[in-house]
Amino acid sequence: MATLQLNHIARETGDVRGLAAFYEEVLGFERVPSPAYSGFQVAWLRLPGSPDVALHIIERDPAVAAAAPGAAQGGATPAQLPRRHHLAFSVADFDGFLTVLRTRGTELFEKSQPDGRTRQVFFLDPDGE
Protein backbone atom coordinates (compact mmCIF):
# COMPACT_ATOMS: atom_id res chain seq x y z
CA MET A 1 0.00 0.00 0.00
CA ALA A 2 1.63 3.23 -1.13
CA THR A 3 1.06 6.47 0.72
CA LEU A 4 0.90 9.21 -1.87
CA GLN A 5 1.64 12.34 0.13
CA LEU A 6 1.11 14.19 3.39
CA ASN A 7 -2.28 15.93 3.13
CA HIS A 8 -2.61 18.05 6.27
CA ILE A 9 -1.63 18.54 9.88
CA ALA A 10 -4.41 19.46 12.33
CA ARG A 11 -4.03 21.60 15.46
CA GLU A 12 -6.76 21.91 18.05
CA THR A 13 -7.12 25.19 19.91
CA GLY A 14 -9.48 27.23 22.04
CA ASP A 15 -8.77 30.28 19.85
CA VAL A 16 -9.06 29.46 16.13
CA ARG A 17 -8.83 33.09 15.04
CA GLY A 18 -5.76 33.83 17.18
CA LEU A 19 -3.84 30.69 16.23
CA ALA A 20 -4.63 31.18 12.53
CA ALA A 21 -3.42 34.78 12.77
CA PHE A 22 -0.15 33.59 14.33
CA TYR A 23 0.54 31.18 11.46
CA GLU A 24 -0.49 33.79 8.89
CA GLU A 25 1.43 36.71 10.37
CA VAL A 26 4.51 34.97 11.74
CA LEU A 27 5.02 32.09 9.30
CA GLY A 28 3.35 33.38 6.14
CA PHE A 29 0.54 30.86 5.86
CA GLU A 30 -2.41 31.85 3.65
CA ARG A 31 -6.04 31.09 4.43
CA VAL A 32 -7.82 28.79 1.98
CA PRO A 33 -11.50 27.75 1.77
CA SER A 34 -12.63 25.37 4.50
CA PRO A 35 -15.78 23.28 5.04
CA ALA A 36 -18.70 24.82 6.93
CA TYR A 37 -19.02 22.70 10.06
CA SER A 38 -21.90 23.20 12.44
CA GLY A 39 -21.02 23.74 16.08
CA PHE A 40 -17.33 24.58 15.83
CA GLN A 41 -14.90 26.85 13.97
CA VAL A 42 -12.05 25.87 11.67
CA ALA A 43 -9.41 27.65 9.61
CA TRP A 44 -7.59 25.92 6.77
CA LEU A 45 -4.15 27.37 5.94
CA ARG A 46 -1.41 26.64 3.40
CA LEU A 47 2.14 27.82 2.90
CA PRO A 48 2.54 29.48 -0.51
CA GLY A 49 5.45 27.19 -1.41
CA SER A 50 3.67 24.00 -0.28
CA PRO A 51 0.30 23.98 -2.03
CA ASP A 52 -0.33 20.28 -1.40
CA VAL A 53 0.01 20.32 2.41
CA ALA A 54 -2.41 22.18 4.67
CA LEU A 55 -2.55 23.19 8.32
CA HIS A 56 -6.06 22.68 9.72
CA ILE A 57 -6.80 24.68 12.85
CA ILE A 58 -9.81 23.22 14.62
CA GLU A 59 -11.73 24.57 17.61
CA ARG A 60 -11.09 22.31 20.60
CA ASP A 61 -14.08 20.28 21.74
CA PRO A 62 -14.73 21.58 25.30
CA ALA A 63 -16.15 18.18 26.30
CA VAL A 64 -12.78 16.47 25.72
CA ALA A 65 -9.71 17.20 27.84
CA ALA A 66 -6.83 18.69 25.89
CA ALA A 67 -3.71 16.58 25.48
CA ALA A 68 -0.55 18.05 27.00
CA PRO A 69 2.01 19.19 24.43
CA GLY A 70 4.06 16.18 23.33
CA ALA A 71 1.84 13.75 25.24
CA ALA A 72 -0.23 10.95 23.79
CA GLN A 73 -3.78 11.77 22.74
CA GLY A 74 -4.94 11.74 26.38
CA GLY A 75 -7.10 8.64 26.06
CA ALA A 76 -8.86 9.85 22.92
CA THR A 77 -10.72 7.36 20.77
CA PRO A 78 -10.55 7.38 16.97
CA ALA A 79 -14.04 8.96 16.90
CA GLN A 80 -12.64 11.99 18.76
CA LEU A 81 -9.65 12.50 16.44
CA PRO A 82 -11.37 14.69 13.81
CA ARG A 83 -11.20 17.52 16.36
CA ARG A 84 -7.85 16.56 17.92
CA HIS A 85 -4.24 16.82 16.74
CA HIS A 86 -3.73 14.45 13.83
CA LEU A 87 -1.79 13.81 10.64
CA ALA A 88 -3.66 13.13 7.40
CA PHE A 89 -2.39 11.24 4.38
CA SER A 90 -3.84 10.67 0.93
CA VAL A 91 -3.88 7.07 -0.32
CA ALA A 92 -4.52 5.65 -3.78
CA ASP A 93 -6.90 2.90 -2.57
CA PHE A 94 -9.02 3.99 0.39
CA ASP A 95 -10.91 0.69 0.72
CA GLY A 96 -7.64 -1.25 0.51
CA PHE A 97 -6.22 0.95 3.24
CA LEU A 98 -9.26 0.21 5.44
CA THR A 99 -8.66 -3.50 4.87
CA VAL A 100 -5.04 -3.15 6.03
CA LEU A 101 -6.14 -1.34 9.21
CA ARG A 102 -8.86 -3.89 9.96
CA THR A 103 -6.52 -6.82 9.32
CA ARG A 104 -4.16 -5.37 11.94
CA GLY A 105 -7.07 -5.08 14.40
CA THR A 106 -6.79 -1.29 14.45
CA GLU A 107 -9.73 0.53 16.03
CA LEU A 108 -10.94 3.12 13.55
CA PHE A 109 -13.60 5.72 12.86
CA GLU A 110 -14.83 6.46 9.33
CA LYS A 111 -16.53 9.67 8.25
CA SER A 112 -16.98 11.90 5.23
CA GLN A 113 -16.48 15.65 4.83
CA PRO A 114 -19.69 17.73 4.73
CA ASP A 115 -19.59 17.70 0.92
CA GLY A 116 -19.94 13.89 1.01
CA ARG A 117 -17.12 13.42 -1.50
CA THR A 118 -14.09 13.09 0.75
CA ARG A 119 -13.91 9.91 2.82
CA GLN A 120 -11.77 9.82 5.95
CA VAL A 121 -10.65 7.23 8.47
CA PHE A 122 -9.23 8.12 11.87
CA PHE A 123 -7.13 5.78 14.02
CA LEU A 124 -4.40 5.86 16.67
CA ASP A 125 -0.90 4.60 16.01
CA PRO A 126 0.62 2.01 18.37
CA ASP A 127 1.84 4.79 20.70
CA GLY A 128 -1.68 6.19 21.05
CA GLU A 129 -0.95 9.24 18.90
N, CA, C and O atoms as a DFTB+ gen file, in Angstrom:
516 C
 N C O
     1  1       0.857      -1.176       0.000
     2  2       0.000       0.000       0.000
     3  2       0.894       1.226       0.000
     4  3       1.679       1.420       0.928
     5  1       0.786       2.038      -1.009
     6  2       1.629       3.226      -1.131
     7  2       0.907       4.459      -0.609
     8  3      -0.219       4.748      -1.014
     9  1       1.555       5.176       0.284
    10  2       1.056       6.468       0.724
    11  2       1.515       7.489      -0.303
    12  3       2.698       7.555      -0.637
    13  1       0.579       8.283      -0.802
    14  2       0.904       9.212      -1.874
    15  2       1.603      10.469      -1.393
    16  3       2.616      10.879      -1.959
    17  1       1.062      11.084      -0.344
    18  2       1.644      12.336       0.133
    19  2       1.017      12.720       1.458
    20  3      -0.058      12.234       1.809
    21  1       1.694      13.600       2.197
    22  2       1.106      14.192       3.388
    23  2       0.024      15.150       2.926
    24  3       0.257      15.949       2.020
    25  1      -1.161      15.086       3.532
    26  2      -2.284      15.926       3.127
    27  2      -2.416      17.145       4.033
    28  3      -2.425      18.277       3.550
    29  1      -2.519      16.921       5.351
    30  2      -2.613      18.055       6.269
    31  2      -2.175      17.668       7.670
    32  3      -2.099      16.490       8.016
    33  1      -1.891      18.680       8.459
    34  2      -1.634      18.545       9.882
    35  2      -2.723      19.349      10.574
    36  3      -3.015      20.475      10.172
    37  1      -3.328      18.776      11.615
    38  2      -4.410      19.457      12.326
    39  2      -3.943      19.865      13.719
    40  3      -3.260      19.104      14.403
    41  1      -4.316      21.067      14.128
    42  2      -4.033      21.596      15.457
    43  2      -5.351      21.978      16.101
    44  3      -6.151      22.704      15.510
    45  1      -5.576      21.494      17.301
    46  2      -6.762      21.905      18.045
    47  2      -6.404      23.099      18.919
    48  3      -5.273      23.216      19.392
    49  1      -7.372      23.983      19.131
    50  2      -7.116      25.191      19.909
    51  2      -8.426      25.741      20.463
    52  3      -9.502      25.465      19.931
    53  1      -8.326      26.509      21.519
    54  2      -9.476      27.229      22.035
    55  2      -9.677      28.571      21.350
    56  3     -10.692      29.231      21.569
    57  1      -8.714      28.985      20.515
    58  2      -8.774      30.285      19.847
    59  2      -8.384      30.125      18.374
    60  3      -7.241      30.389      18.000
    61  1      -9.325      29.698      17.551
    62  2      -9.058      29.460      16.127
    63  2      -8.538      30.726      15.458
    64  3      -7.533      30.688      14.748
    65  1      -9.211      31.832      15.680
    66  2      -8.827      33.093      15.036
    67  2      -7.400      33.506      15.424
    68  3      -6.610      33.892      14.563
    69  1      -7.077      33.425      16.707
    70  2      -5.757      33.829      17.176
    71  2      -4.641      32.921      16.678
    72  3      -3.581      33.406      16.283
    73  1      -4.866      31.609      16.691
    74  2      -3.837      30.688      16.229
    75  2      -3.637      30.813      14.718
    76  3      -2.508      30.758      14.231
    77  1      -4.739      30.982      13.979
    78  2      -4.627      31.183      12.526
    79  2      -3.845      32.458      12.232
    80  3      -2.994      32.478      11.343
    81  1      -4.133      33.516      12.975
    82  2      -3.418      34.783      12.767
    83  2      -1.922      34.613      13.026
    84  3      -1.101      35.178      12.303
    85  1      -1.566      33.841      14.050
    86  2      -0.150      33.589      14.328
    87  2       0.516      32.945      13.115
    88  3       1.556      33.419      12.656
    89  1      -0.068      31.879      12.598
    90  2       0.539      31.181      11.460
    91  2       0.551      32.049      10.201
    92  3       1.466      31.952       9.384
    93  1      -0.461      32.890      10.050
    94  2      -0.495      33.788       8.889
    95  2       0.553      34.895       9.026
    96  3       1.319      35.156       8.098
    97  1       0.577      35.534      10.181
    98  2       1.430      36.710      10.367
    99  2       2.894      36.358      10.615
   100  3       3.788      37.044      10.119
   101  1       3.142      35.311      11.367
   102  2       4.509      34.971      11.740
   103  2       5.174      34.051      10.720
   104  3       6.358      34.208      10.424
   105  1       4.422      33.098      10.182
   106  2       5.021      32.094       9.305
   107  2       4.603      32.208       7.844
   108  3       5.083      31.446       7.004
   109  1       3.712      33.150       7.529
   110  2       3.354      33.384       6.138
   111  2       2.328      32.445       5.540
   112  3       2.189      32.379       4.318
   113  1       1.603      31.713       6.381
   114  2       0.537      30.863       5.856
   115  2      -0.547      31.733       5.233
   116  3      -0.726      32.888       5.620
   117  1      -1.264      31.176       4.273
   118  2      -2.412      31.851       3.651
   119  2      -3.669      31.044       3.922
   120  3      -3.652      29.814       3.898
   121  1      -4.764      31.755       4.180
   122  2      -6.044      31.094       4.433
   123  2      -6.625      30.591       3.113
   124  3      -6.579      31.281       2.095
   125  1      -7.170      29.378       3.152
   126  2      -7.820      28.789       1.981
   127  2      -9.234      28.369       2.383
   128  3      -9.519      28.262       3.576
   129  1     -10.125      28.129       1.422
   130  2     -11.499      27.745       1.765
   131  2     -11.534      26.500       2.654
   132  3     -10.746      25.570       2.486
   133  1     -12.466      26.511       3.597
   134  2     -12.631      25.372       4.500
   135  2     -14.099      24.974       4.544
   136  3     -14.970      25.785       4.230
   137  1     -14.385      23.719       4.934
   138  2     -15.776      23.276       5.037
   139  2     -16.534      24.073       6.095
   140  3     -15.932      24.610       7.026
   141  1     -17.834      24.145       5.951
   142  2     -18.695      24.819       6.929
   143  2     -19.223      23.768       7.899
   144  3     -20.202      23.083       7.605
   145  1     -18.574      23.641       9.052
   146  2     -19.018      22.698      10.065
   147  2     -20.031      23.384      10.965
   148  3     -19.964      24.595      11.175
   149  1     -20.960      22.619      11.492
   150  2     -21.904      23.197      12.444
   151  2     -21.394      22.912      13.851
   152  3     -21.021      21.781      14.162
   153  1     -21.379      23.919      14.687
   154  2     -21.019      23.741      16.079
   155  2     -19.586      24.035      16.456
   156  3     -19.272      24.097      17.644
   157  1     -18.707      24.218      15.490
   158  2     -17.332      24.580      15.833
   159  2     -16.662      25.271      14.659
   160  3     -17.065      25.111      13.507
   161  1     -15.612      26.054      14.982
   162  2     -14.900      26.847      13.974
   163  2     -13.664      26.106      13.483
   164  3     -13.067      25.309      14.207
   165  1     -13.294      26.385      12.238
   166  2     -12.050      25.869      11.673
   167  2     -11.410      26.949      10.815
   168  3     -12.079      27.886      10.379
   169  1     -10.128      26.813      10.580
   170  2      -9.414      27.651       9.612
   171  2      -8.431      26.743       8.888
   172  3      -7.611      26.075       9.518
   173  1      -8.517      26.722       7.570
   174  2      -7.587      25.922       6.767
   175  2      -6.537      26.878       6.208
   176  3      -6.876      27.919       5.645
   177  1      -5.264      26.523       6.365
   178  2      -4.154      27.370       5.935
   179  2      -3.184      26.562       5.072
   180  3      -3.091      25.341       5.193
   181  1      -2.467      27.268       4.203
   182  2      -1.409      26.644       3.399
   183  2      -0.231      27.598       3.316
   184  3      -0.392      28.817       3.361
   185  1       0.950      27.022       3.195
   186  2       2.138      27.819       2.901
   187  2       2.202      28.024       1.399
   188  3       1.972      27.076       0.649
   189  1       2.506      29.225       0.935
   190  2       2.536      29.480      -0.507
   191  2       3.430      28.516      -1.283
   192  3       3.097      28.157      -2.412
   193  1       4.549      28.092      -0.713
   194  2       5.452      27.186      -1.409
   195  2       5.115      25.719      -1.263
   196  3       5.797      24.872      -1.839
   197  1       4.078      25.398      -0.505
   198  2       3.675      24.004      -0.275
   199  2       2.178      23.855      -0.516
   200  3       1.423      23.631       0.430
   201  1       1.737      23.976      -1.764
   202  2       0.301      23.981      -2.034
   203  2      -0.416      22.665      -1.757
   204  3      -1.645      22.644      -1.693
   205  1       0.319      21.571      -1.590
   206  2      -0.332      20.281      -1.396
   207  2      -0.477      19.871       0.065
   208  3      -1.100      18.849       0.356
   209  1       0.085      20.646       0.987
   210  2       0.009      20.315       2.409
   211  2      -0.658      21.470       3.144
   212  3      -0.280      22.629       2.972
   213  1      -1.654      21.145       3.964
   214  2      -2.408      22.179       4.671
   215  2      -2.217      22.062       6.181
   216  3      -1.863      21.002       6.696
   217  1      -2.455      23.155       6.869
   218  2      -2.547      23.189       8.319
   219  2      -4.010      23.460       8.638
   220  3      -4.544      24.502       8.262
   221  1      -4.661      22.527       9.329
   222  2      -6.059      22.681       9.715
   223  2      -6.107      23.062      11.185
   224  3      -5.668      22.297      12.044
   225  1      -6.631      24.227      11.472
   226  2      -6.797      24.681      12.850
   227  2      -8.259      24.466      13.210
   228  3      -9.159      24.985      12.550
   229  1      -8.479      23.692      14.269
   230  2      -9.814      23.222      14.624
   231  2     -10.130      23.639      16.056
   232  3      -9.304      23.472      16.954
   233  1     -11.321      24.178      16.262
   234  2     -11.732      24.570      17.612
   235  2     -11.801      23.344      18.509
   236  3     -12.453      22.355      18.174
   237  1     -11.124      23.415      19.652
   238  2     -11.093      22.310      20.601
   239  2     -12.502      22.002      21.098
   240  3     -13.286      22.907      21.385
   241  1     -12.804      20.732      21.193
   242  2     -14.077      20.282      21.744
   243  2     -14.004      20.454      23.258
   244  3     -13.197      19.783      23.900
   245  1     -14.822      21.335      23.857
   246  2     -14.726      21.578      25.298
   247  2     -15.106      20.365      26.142
   248  3     -14.803      20.331      27.334
   249  1     -15.761      19.372      25.549
   250  2     -16.154      18.180      26.296
   251  2     -15.018      17.168      26.419
   252  3     -15.144      16.183      27.145
   253  1     -13.907      17.404      25.712
   254  2     -12.782      16.469      25.720
   255  2     -11.553      17.190      26.266
   256  3     -11.206      18.275      25.800
   257  1     -10.904      16.590      27.243
   258  2      -9.713      17.200      27.839
   259  2      -8.614      17.337      26.795
   260  3      -8.405      16.440      25.977
   261  1      -7.925      18.448      26.827
   262  2      -6.829      18.692      25.888
   263  2      -5.622      17.845      26.260
   264  3      -5.312      17.674      27.439
   265  1      -4.946      17.318      25.252
   266  2      -3.709      16.579      25.481
   267  2      -2.592      17.572      25.793
   268  3      -2.546      18.661      25.221
   269  1      -1.705      17.198      26.690
   270  2      -0.550      18.045      26.997
   271  2       0.386      18.054      25.800
   272  3       0.481      17.053      25.090
   273  1       1.074      19.150      25.561
   274  2       2.011      19.192      24.434
   275  2       3.003      18.035      24.504
   276  3       3.642      17.817      25.533
   277  1       3.126      17.297      23.407
   278  2       4.056      16.184      23.331
   279  2       3.548      14.906      23.970
   280  3       4.216      13.875      23.887
   281  1       2.391      14.942      24.600
   282  2       1.842      13.752      25.242
   283  2       0.995      12.968      24.252
   284  3       0.642      13.469      23.184
   285  1       0.678      11.755      24.613
   286  2      -0.227      10.951      23.790
   287  2      -1.583      11.638      23.746
   288  3      -1.784      12.650      24.418
   289  1      -2.492      11.117      22.985
   290  2      -3.777      11.766      22.742
   291  2      -4.681      11.812      23.972
   292  3      -5.874      12.081      23.831
   293  1      -4.166      11.563      25.152
   294  2      -4.935      11.742      26.377
   295  2      -6.134      10.822      26.478
   296  3      -7.176      11.223      26.997
   297  1      -6.007       9.587      25.989
   298  2      -7.100       8.641      26.060
   299  2      -8.162       8.837      25.003
   300  3      -9.249       8.270      25.115
   301  1      -7.883       9.614      23.991
   302  2      -8.857       9.848      22.922
   303  2      -9.146       8.555      22.172
   304  3      -8.294       7.672      22.072
   305  1     -10.346       8.463      21.654
   306  2     -10.716       7.358      20.773
   307  2     -10.627       7.851      19.334
   308  3     -10.605       9.059      19.100
   309  1     -10.576       6.934      18.360
   310  2     -10.552       7.381      16.967
   311  2     -11.715       8.308      16.605
   312  3     -11.549       9.204      15.777
   313  1     -12.888       8.107      17.211
   314  2     -14.043       8.959      16.901
   315  2     -13.828      10.403      17.350
   316  3     -14.491      11.307      16.843
   317  1     -12.915      10.634      18.290
   318  2     -12.639      11.991      18.761
   319  2     -11.538      12.677      17.956
   320  3     -11.359      13.888      18.082
   321  1     -10.805      11.942      17.142
   322  2      -9.649      12.501      16.445
   323  2      -9.960      13.574      15.410
   324  3      -9.098      14.420      15.174
   325  1     -11.145      13.602      14.769
   326  2     -11.368      14.686      13.808
   327  2     -11.186      16.079      14.409
   328  3     -10.889      17.030      13.686
   329  1     -11.361      16.205      15.720
   330  2     -11.199      17.516      16.362
   331  2     -10.022      17.522      17.326
   332  3      -9.986      18.332      18.252
   333  1      -9.065      16.633      17.121
   334  2      -7.847      16.561      17.925
   335  2      -6.648      16.713      16.993
   336  3      -6.812      16.754      15.774
   337  1      -5.451      16.796      17.555
   338  2      -4.237      16.819      16.744
   339  2      -4.193      15.534      15.923
   340  3      -4.434      14.451      16.456
   341  1      -3.892      15.645      14.653
   342  2      -3.734      14.446      13.829
   343  2      -2.967      14.757      12.556
   344  3      -2.884      15.911      12.135
   345  1      -2.412      13.731      11.952
   346  2      -1.792      13.815      10.636
   347  2      -2.755      13.191       9.645
   348  3      -3.487      12.265       9.994
   349  1      -2.765      13.677       8.426
   350  2      -3.656      13.125       7.403
   351  2      -2.849      12.824       6.147
   352  3      -2.029      13.632       5.711
   353  1      -3.090      11.663       5.578
   354  2      -2.395      11.237       4.379
   355  2      -3.405      10.892       3.301
   356  3      -4.513      10.447       3.600
   357  1      -3.032      11.094       2.069
   358  2      -3.842      10.665       0.929
   359  2      -3.343       9.293       0.494
   360  3      -2.136       9.053       0.462
   361  1      -4.253       8.399       0.162
   362  2      -3.882       7.068      -0.319
   363  2      -4.569       6.811      -1.653
   364  3      -5.617       7.387      -1.944
   365  1      -3.974       5.947      -2.456
   366  2      -4.522       5.648      -3.780
   367  2      -5.751       4.753      -3.693
   368  3      -6.645       4.854      -4.533
   369  1      -5.812       3.878      -2.690
   370  2      -6.896       2.897      -2.571
   371  2      -7.451       2.959      -1.151
   372  3      -6.963       2.267      -0.258
   373  1      -8.466       3.784      -0.950
   374  2      -9.022       3.993       0.390
   375  2      -9.553       2.688       0.978
   376  3      -9.253       2.363       2.126
   377  1     -10.341       1.935       0.203
   378  2     -10.908       0.686       0.717
   379  2      -9.815      -0.329       1.041
   380  3      -9.917      -1.059       2.027
   381  1      -8.772      -0.376       0.218
   382  2      -7.641      -1.252       0.506
   383  2      -6.940      -0.851       1.792
   384  3      -6.508      -1.706       2.565
   385  1      -6.829       0.450       2.019
   386  2      -6.216       0.951       3.244
   387  2      -7.053       0.553       4.457
   388  3      -6.501       0.161       5.484
   389  1      -8.386       0.650       4.349
   390  2      -9.261       0.212       5.445
   391  2      -9.042      -1.267       5.745
   392  3      -9.012      -1.673       6.906
   393  1      -8.891      -2.066       4.696
   394  2      -8.658      -3.500       4.873
   395  2      -7.368      -3.748       5.647
   396  3      -7.328      -4.596       6.538
   397  1      -6.319      -3.013       5.309
   398  2      -5.044      -3.153       6.026
   399  2      -5.229      -2.824       7.503
   400  3      -4.755      -3.565       8.364
   401  1      -5.911      -1.726       7.806
   402  2      -6.138      -1.344       9.205
   403  2      -6.942      -2.408       9.942
   404  3      -6.605      -2.785      11.064
   405  1      -7.998      -2.886       9.311
   406  2      -8.861      -3.890       9.959
   407  2      -8.117      -5.205      10.166
   408  3      -8.288      -5.862      11.192
   409  1      -7.298      -5.587       9.202
   410  2      -6.516      -6.817       9.320
   411  2      -5.572      -6.747      10.514
   412  3      -5.314      -7.758      11.168
   413  1      -5.066      -5.572      10.793
   414  2      -4.164      -5.374      11.941
   415  2      -4.935      -5.252      13.257
   416  3      -4.327      -5.169      14.325
   417  1      -6.267      -5.239      13.189
   418  2      -7.066      -5.081      14.396
   419  2      -7.098      -3.660      14.922
   420  3      -7.361      -3.441      16.104
   421  1      -6.833      -2.691      14.058
   422  2      -6.786      -1.289      14.453
   423  2      -8.193      -0.738      14.641
   424  3      -9.030      -0.840      13.743
   425  1      -8.455      -0.150      15.814
   426  2      -9.735       0.529      16.034
   427  2      -9.758       1.768      15.155
   428  3      -8.785       2.521      15.107
   429  1     -10.876       1.981      14.455
   430  2     -10.939       3.118      13.546
   431  2     -12.317       3.753      13.541
   432  3     -13.297       3.181      14.019
   433  1     -12.359       4.950      12.986
   434  2     -13.601       5.719      12.856
   435  2     -13.627       6.294      11.454
   436  3     -12.724       7.034      11.061
   437  1     -14.672       5.951      10.691
   438  2     -14.826       6.459       9.327
   439  2     -15.836       7.590       9.305
   440  3     -16.830       7.566      10.031
   441  1     -15.571       8.587       8.463
   442  2     -16.531       9.670       8.251
   443  2     -16.252      10.298       6.898
   444  3     -15.237      10.013       6.263
   445  1     -17.154      11.144       6.471
   446  2     -16.982      11.903       5.232
   447  2     -17.037      13.386       5.552
   448  3     -17.652      13.794       6.537
   449  1     -16.388      14.197       4.714
   450  2     -16.482      15.651       4.833
   451  2     -17.923      16.070       4.539
   452  3     -18.676      15.304       3.937
   453  1     -18.316      17.275       4.956
   454  2     -19.692      17.729       4.731
   455  2     -20.137      17.670       3.267
   456  3     -21.329      17.533       2.996
   457  1     -19.206      17.769       2.329
   458  2     -19.593      17.698       0.915
   459  2     -19.931      16.275       0.477
   460  3     -20.461      16.079      -0.616
   461  1     -19.632      15.276       1.317
   462  2     -19.941      13.891       1.009
   463  2     -18.988      13.234       0.024
   464  3     -19.134      12.048      -0.268
   465  1     -18.025      13.967      -0.488
   466  2     -17.119      13.418      -1.501
   467  2     -15.806      12.914      -0.928
   468  3     -15.181      12.028      -1.511
   469  1     -15.381      13.454       0.188
   470  2     -14.086      13.092       0.749
   471  2     -14.287      12.140       1.919
   472  3     -14.857      12.513       2.945
   473  1     -13.816      10.912       1.758
   474  2     -13.907       9.909       2.817
   475  2     -12.667       9.996       3.695
   476  3     -11.565      10.269       3.219
   477  1     -12.870       9.757       4.991
   478  2     -11.774       9.816       5.951
   479  2     -11.852       8.626       6.891
   480  3     -12.929       8.086       7.145
   481  1     -10.706       8.229       7.399
   482  2     -10.647       7.231       8.465
   483  2      -9.665       7.754       9.510
   484  3      -8.581       8.232       9.174
   485  1     -10.052       7.660      10.761
   486  2      -9.226       8.118      11.874
   487  2      -8.861       6.915      12.729
   488  3      -9.691       6.037      12.964
   489  1      -7.615       6.878      13.193
   490  2      -7.132       5.776      14.020
   491  2      -5.918       6.258      14.800
   492  3      -5.298       7.260      14.442
   493  1      -5.581       5.542      15.866
   494  2      -4.401       5.860      16.665
   495  2      -3.262       4.941      16.254
   496  3      -3.482       3.779      15.914
   497  1      -2.044       5.467      16.286
   498  2      -0.899       4.604      16.010
   499  2      -0.594       3.781      17.265
   500  3      -1.239       3.985      18.294
   501  1       0.360       2.868      17.210
   502  2       0.625       2.013      18.373
   503  2       1.011       2.770      19.644
   504  3       0.853       2.235      20.742
   505  1       1.509       3.991      19.524
   506  2       1.845       4.791      20.701
   507  2       0.657       5.588      21.230
   508  3       0.801       6.334      22.198
   509  1      -0.506       5.444      20.615
   510  2      -1.683       6.190      21.049
   511  2      -1.738       7.600      20.530
   512  3      -2.473       8.426      21.071
   513  1      -0.982       7.903      19.496
   514  2      -0.949       9.243      18.899
   515  2      -1.779       9.271      17.633
   516  3      -1.878      10.311      16.982
